[in-house]
Every structure is written in structure tokens, then in C-alpha cells.
Amino acid sequence: MPPKPTCHLIRPESSYEGKQGLSYFTGIATETVGSNGICMHLLTMPAGARAKAHLHESHETAIYVLSGEVHTWYGDRLEQHIIVKAGDLFYIPADVPHLPANLSDSPSSAVIARTDPNEQESVALLPELDALVA
């Protein structure tokens, strides 16, 4: 008989490098707490940081920006652009290519939740799109 699920406390004290090229604070995921429907973590993008173009296969993403602002290009050819600022909530549907960048001179922090409980499993890099954003 499998163990009964229980609650877990995570203190985001360690970090890891994501496929996207950014450093994430360890959060809630299959790997840390055994979740099977969600992951959630913290991301602080340093000034000038830029992720690699990517999408999350079959998984939605919800972002709450705690501080700063991030430019995000999205769409099949990254043709759409939005600036997400502190206090904003931003939704990215499954399978939508996107590329976030912190173009400011201050860090930006956000809470990120995704319907993929495995933090990096659904990340698909799209190197052919990287050059579309200067």
C-alpha cells in the first residue's frame, strides 16, 4: 500500500539551472514533494537576463510578478509582445512559444505555477526562434 499523501513545507533556499537558461529557486514539484498535477517555484531574473525561446508541451503556465518588469515575446514567431509588471498576473496557454527578458536595470521576481508537476519535463527549446528577438 502506497504511503498516505501529506503536506510539505519548502523553503526556496537552493536553486537550479533550467533548460530555458535561467536560475530557478527550488519549489513544489514531483521531484521535491511528489506532486502530480502542479509545480510552483520562484524566479528572479537579474537585470539584462533573457531566457531561451521555448514552450511547455501540453501544460499551462500562470505567473504572478512580485517585483520589476519583464518583456515577453510570444506566438508562433514571437510576433506578440507584452510587458508584465509587478502586481500583474500573466497566463501562457500550453504549447505557446515564448521568450521573456528583463530589459531593465533592476531584478524582477515572480511566482510561476505550471500544470506540469515535473519542473523541466515539458520544456521544449526553440532555438530557431531565438534570433527573432534582438
Backbone as CSV, one residue per row, in Angstrom:
resi,resn,N_x,N_y,N_z,CA_x,CA_y,CA_z,C_x,C_y,C_z
1,MET,0.845,-1.176,0.000,0.000,0.000,0.000,0.898,1.251,0.000
2,PRO,0.640,2.190,-0.943,1.478,3.400,-1.009,1.271,4.277,0.230
3,PRO,2.296,5.068,0.577,2.144,5.944,1.748,1.042,6.972,1.524
4,LYS,0.398,7.361,2.604,-0.655,8.366,2.547,-0.042,9.734,2.243
5,PRO,-0.622,10.499,1.286,-0.096,11.843,0.989,-0.115,12.717,2.239
6,THR,0.848,13.603,2.310,0.926,14.518,3.440,1.389,15.890,2.959
7,CYS,1.316,16.867,3.819,1.722,18.235,3.495,3.242,18.366,3.567
8,HIS,3.781,19.311,2.815,5.223,19.558,2.776,5.485,21.058,2.833
9,LEU,6.528,21.442,3.529,7.000,22.823,3.557,8.281,22.889,2.744
10,ILE,8.335,23.813,1.812,9.535,24.022,1.006,10.040,25.436,1.286
11,ARG,11.292,25.537,1.660,11.943,26.837,1.794,12.869,26.972,0.590
12,PRO,12.571,27.908,-0.292,13.341,28.012,-1.544,14.749,28.570,-1.311
13,GLU,15.599,27.730,-0.731,16.957,28.166,-0.404,17.975,27.734,-1.448
14,SER,17.678,26.688,-2.199,18.615,26.247,-3.235,18.024,26.584,-4.604
15,SER,18.871,26.546,-5.613,18.401,26.866,-6.958,18.970,25.858,-7.949
16,TYR,18.458,25.902,-9.175,18.934,25.037,-10.243,18.827,25.787,-11.556
17,GLU,19.613,25.375,-12.520,19.590,25.986,-13.842,18.557,25.280,-14.705
18,GLY,17.587,26.029,-15.206,16.568,25.463,-16.077,17.042,25.408,-17.522
19,LYS,16.394,24.576,-18.313,16.714,24.466,-19.741,16.596,25.814,-20.442
20,GLN,15.716,26.674,-19.909,15.440,27.959,-20.524,16.606,28.946,-20.386
21,GLY,17.613,28.593,-19.570,18.756,29.475,-19.409,18.660,30.384,-18.204
22,LEU,17.716,30.136,-17.305,17.541,30.949,-16.102,17.729,30.089,-14.862
23,SER,18.011,30.727,-13.750,18.198,30.037,-12.476,16.916,30.155,-11.655
24,TYR,16.349,29.013,-11.275,15.096,28.960,-10.534,15.349,28.518,-9.097
25,PHE,14.567,29.062,-8.162,14.615,28.577,-6.789,13.786,27.304,-6.706
26,THR,14.310,26.306,-6.018,13.601,25.038,-5.863,12.242,25.282,-5.228
27,GLY,11.209,24.655,-5.767,9.855,24.862,-5.271,9.094,23.561,-5.180
28,ILE,7.817,23.641,-5.476,6.924,22.492,-5.400,6.907,21.793,-6.753
29,ALA,7.218,20.502,-6.746,7.246,19.703,-7.968,7.233,18.228,-7.580
30,THR,7.067,17.384,-8.564,7.143,15.947,-8.310,8.454,15.606,-7.604
31,GLU,9.527,16.231,-8.072,10.852,15.917,-7.554,11.038,16.304,-6.084
32,THR,10.310,17.308,-5.608,10.512,17.781,-4.226,9.447,17.295,-3.253
33,VAL,8.198,17.238,-3.691,7.114,16.874,-2.763,6.225,15.748,-3.275
34,GLY,6.486,15.272,-4.493,5.667,14.208,-5.048,4.363,14.687,-5.664
35,SER,4.267,15.980,-5.993,3.024,16.490,-6.596,2.775,15.784,-7.923
36,ASN,1.486,15.673,-8.286,1.180,15.002,-9.549,0.323,15.831,-10.488
37,GLY,0.103,17.109,-10.182,-0.694,17.930,-11.084,-0.235,19.375,-11.185
38,ILE,0.802,19.755,-10.437,1.213,21.156,-10.428,2.673,21.273,-10.017
39,CYS,3.320,22.317,-10.499,4.605,22.731,-9.936,4.518,24.238,-9.718
40,MET,5.277,24.733,-8.756,5.306,26.162,-8.463,6.689,26.489,-7.924
41,HIS,7.249,27.579,-8.430,8.569,27.970,-7.979,8.734,29.479,-8.097
42,LEU,9.865,29.957,-7.604,10.207,31.374,-7.679,11.299,31.573,-8.716
43,LEU,11.211,32.667,-9.406,12.228,33.034,-10.381,12.599,34.485,-10.165
44,THR,13.874,34.757,-10.051,14.360,36.136,-10.057,15.242,36.287,-11.283
45,MET,14.816,37.168,-12.179,15.594,37.441,-13.386,16.479,38.647,-13.115
46,PRO,17.789,38.477,-13.177,18.674,39.630,-12.996,18.461,40.654,-14.116
47,ALA,18.887,41.874,-13.866,18.827,42.900,-14.903,19.562,42.392,-16.133
48,GLY,18.947,42.541,-17.293,19.560,42.128,-18.547,19.425,40.650,-18.880
49,ALA,18.813,39.858,-18.002,18.678,38.417,-18.258,17.645,38.158,-19.352
50,ARG,17.882,37.075,-20.061,16.979,36.682,-21.151,16.928,35.159,-21.191
51,ALA,15.719,34.634,-21.331,15.558,33.183,-21.453,15.732,32.778,-22.915
52,LYS,15.887,31.493,-23.130,15.871,30.939,-24.477,14.410,30.793,-24.896
53,ALA,14.143,30.947,-26.188,12.787,30.724,-26.697,12.399,29.277,-26.398
54,HIS,11.179,29.107,-25.906,10.728,27.770,-25.531,9.208,27.721,-25.452
55,LEU,8.687,26.519,-25.238,7.274,26.325,-24.929,7.185,25.185,-23.928
56,HIS,6.001,25.021,-23.347,5.743,23.935,-22.402,4.702,23.028,-23.051
57,GLU,5.159,21.862,-23.466,4.300,20.931,-24.201,3.140,20.452,-23.329
58,SER,1.928,20.749,-23.774,0.691,20.290,-23.130,0.459,20.826,-21.726
59,HIS,1.162,21.900,-21.335,0.994,22.431,-19.982,0.858,23.941,-19.971
60,GLU,-0.083,24.425,-19.155,-0.338,25.846,-18.983,0.591,26.421,-17.911
61,THR,0.817,27.748,-18.006,1.666,28.449,-17.044,0.935,29.680,-16.550
62,ALA,1.019,29.921,-15.239,0.472,31.132,-14.632,1.611,31.817,-13.879
63,ILE,1.728,33.135,-14.060,2.829,33.894,-13.468,2.260,35.079,-12.696
64,TYR,2.784,35.290,-11.494,2.471,36.494,-10.717,3.784,37.228,-10.485
65,VAL,3.897,38.442,-11.009,5.128,39.209,-10.885,5.128,39.936,-9.542
66,LEU,6.145,39.632,-8.739,6.286,40.242,-7.413,6.979,41.596,-7.474
67,SER,7.996,41.704,-8.349,8.752,42.954,-8.443,9.336,43.092,-9.844
68,GLY,9.581,44.322,-10.227,10.190,44.599,-11.514,9.229,44.429,-12.671
69,GLU,9.815,44.268,-13.853,9.018,44.052,-15.057,9.805,43.200,-16.038
70,VAL,9.050,42.448,-16.837,9.667,41.549,-17.821,8.949,41.725,-19.150
71,HIS,9.731,41.875,-20.207,9.189,41.881,-21.560,9.042,40.428,-21.987
72,THR,7.922,40.085,-22.589,7.732,38.731,-23.077,7.227,38.781,-24.510
73,TRP,7.930,38.072,-25.377,7.506,37.891,-26.753,6.894,36.499,-26.840
74,TYR,5.789,36.380,-27.563,5.099,35.095,-27.646,4.379,34.976,-28.985
75,GLY,3.949,33.760,-29.294,3.289,33.469,-30.567,4.173,32.564,-31.405
76,ASP,3.622,32.055,-32.481,4.341,31.099,-33.324,5.708,31.602,-33.773
77,ARG,5.813,32.905,-34.058,7.075,33.525,-34.486,7.484,34.632,-33.519
78,LEU,7.022,34.529,-32.269,7.301,35.533,-31.231,6.897,36.930,-31.694
79,GLU,5.800,36.982,-32.451,5.360,38.242,-33.053,4.561,39.133,-32.092
80,GLN,4.117,38.587,-30.973,3.371,39.361,-29.981,4.325,39.799,-28.869
81,HIS,4.050,40.955,-28.254,4.921,41.473,-27.190,4.070,42.073,-26.085
82,ILE,4.475,41.822,-24.846,3.777,42.385,-23.687,4.809,42.686,-22.606
83,ILE,4.547,43.695,-21.807,5.384,43.998,-20.648,4.571,43.638,-19.413
84,VAL,5.089,42.712,-18.623,4.414,42.229,-17.426,5.113,42.871,-16.231
85,LYS,4.342,43.600,-15.404,4.914,44.381,-14.301,4.488,43.845,-12.941
86,ALA,5.169,44.317,-11.903,4.849,43.936,-10.529,3.349,44.082,-10.280
87,GLY,2.749,43.054,-9.709,1.314,43.047,-9.432,0.480,42.436,-10.543
88,ASP,1.078,42.213,-11.714,0.352,41.620,-12.845,0.339,40.097,-12.742
89,LEU,-0.740,39.521,-13.244,-0.853,38.079,-13.452,-0.781,37.847,-14.954
90,PHE,-0.030,36.836,-15.377,0.152,36.566,-16.801,-0.072,35.078,-17.045
91,TYR,-0.878,34.759,-18.039,-1.216,33.369,-18.381,-0.607,33.019,-19.732
92,ILE,0.030,31.853,-19.802,0.578,31.349,-21.060,-0.078,29.994,-21.326
93,PRO,-0.876,29.885,-22.398,-1.503,28.601,-22.716,-0.457,27.537,-23.055
94,ALA,-0.856,26.288,-22.987,0.011,25.178,-23.377,0.464,25.345,-24.820
95,ASP,1.700,24.958,-25.094,2.248,24.891,-26.448,2.436,26.245,-27.130
96,VAL,2.437,27.346,-26.381,2.650,28.668,-26.972,4.124,29.057,-26.806
97,PRO,4.844,29.253,-27.922,6.231,29.694,-27.826,6.313,31.056,-27.127
98,HIS,7.343,31.223,-26.287,7.543,32.498,-25.610,9.004,32.692,-25.236
99,LEU,9.357,33.961,-25.025,10.720,34.330,-24.662,10.643,35.541,-23.748
100,PRO,10.911,35.368,-22.455,10.928,36.506,-21.527,12.328,37.108,-21.416
101,ALA,12.389,38.420,-21.186,13.658,39.116,-20.995,13.453,40.277,-20.027
102,ASN,14.394,40.457,-19.139,14.376,41.599,-18.220,15.280,42.672,-18.822
103,LEU,14.686,43.651,-19.466,15.448,44.696,-20.145,15.765,45.872,-19.231
104,SER,15.352,45.794,-17.982,15.567,46.908,-17.057,16.929,46.783,-16.378
105,ASP,17.232,47.748,-15.521,18.485,47.701,-14.764,18.259,47.217,-13.332
106,SER,17.089,46.600,-13.068,16.765,46.042,-11.752,16.285,44.605,-11.906
107,PRO,16.498,43.762,-10.892,15.982,42.388,-10.973,14.452,42.374,-10.975
108,SER,13.898,41.288,-11.473,12.452,41.073,-11.446,12.201,39.683,-10.868
109,SER,11.246,39.588,-9.928,10.917,38.308,-9.296,9.466,37.948,-9.562
110,ALA,9.218,36.638,-9.685,7.860,36.159,-9.957,7.646,34.789,-9.346
111,VAL,6.379,34.503,-9.043,5.940,33.162,-8.671,5.370,32.542,-9.948
112,ILE,5.842,31.344,-10.281,5.414,30.677,-11.507,4.790,29.339,-11.150
113,ALA,3.597,29.083,-11.682,2.921,27.799,-11.477,2.612,27.197,-12.843
114,ARG,2.751,25.885,-12.928,2.507,25.197,-14.187,1.765,23.903,-13.917
115,THR,0.971,23.462,-14.886,0.212,22.229,-14.722,1.069,20.989,-14.924
116,ASP,2.343,21.163,-15.209,3.285,20.040,-15.300,3.953,19.874,-13.941
117,PRO,3.716,18.778,-13.240,4.316,18.618,-11.916,5.822,18.383,-11.969
118,ASN,6.335,17.978,-13.130,7.768,17.769,-13.313,8.371,19.051,-13.864
119,GLU,9.101,19.743,-13.051,9.550,21.093,-13.350,10.068,21.311,-14.765
120,GLN,10.951,20.494,-15.263,11.567,20.754,-16.565,11.141,19.790,-17.668
121,GLU,10.303,18.829,-17.352,9.995,17.775,-18.312,9.323,18.270,-19.592
122,SER,8.407,19.233,-19.486,7.665,19.657,-20.672,8.312,20.826,-21.408
123,VAL,9.478,21.271,-20.973,10.155,22.392,-21.626,10.737,21.927,-22.955
124,ALA,10.323,22.587,-24.026,10.873,22.305,-25.359,11.537,23.585,-25.858
125,LEU,12.853,23.536,-26.037,13.580,24.699,-26.539,13.314,24.896,-28.014
126,LEU,13.288,26.164,-28.440,13.008,26.526,-29.828,14.133,27.426,-30.347
127,PRO,15.332,26.884,-30.524,16.488,27.717,-30.898,16.287,28.472,-32.208
128,GLU,15.449,27.956,-33.087,15.179,28.636,-34.355,14.458,29.965,-34.172
129,LEU,13.884,30.196,-32.978,13.174,31.450,-32.709,14.017,32.459,-31.938
130,ASP,15.117,32.034,-31.341,15.921,32.938,-30.513,16.338,34.206,-31.217
131,ALA,16.735,34.126,-32.476,17.220,35.289,-33.208,16.114,36.256,-33.620
132,LEU,14.852,35.877,-33.426,13.744,36.762,-33.805,13.575,37.928,-32.846
133,VAL,14.160,37.808,-31.648,14.099,38.882,-30.661,15.505,39.416,-30.471
134,ALA,15.694,40.680,-30.814,17.040,41.295,-30.734,17.495,41.435,-29.305
